[in-house]
Amino acid sequence: MMNIWIEGTVNDTILIKMNSADNQPILKLSGEIKERWYADYYGFQKQIIIFEPYRATKGDLKIKAKL
């Protein structure tokens, strides 16, 4: 199992993407955030988590990932 937890606040939209900045976001979040995203993980390849501030210019976030 792969888990990503995101908590905090931002003044506009943030994006979380997997493996490439060109991929579609797995999460598009804004405002007060308390989110958990999860997926099956079988260990065949490394996973890269990409945080993109997108339109947000201010905020305070805690991002935790666990395999």
Secondary structure, DSSP 8 states (H G I E B T S, - for coil): -EEEEEEEEEEEEEEEEES-TTS--SEEEEEEEEEEEEE---SSS---EEEE-TT--SEEEEEEEE-
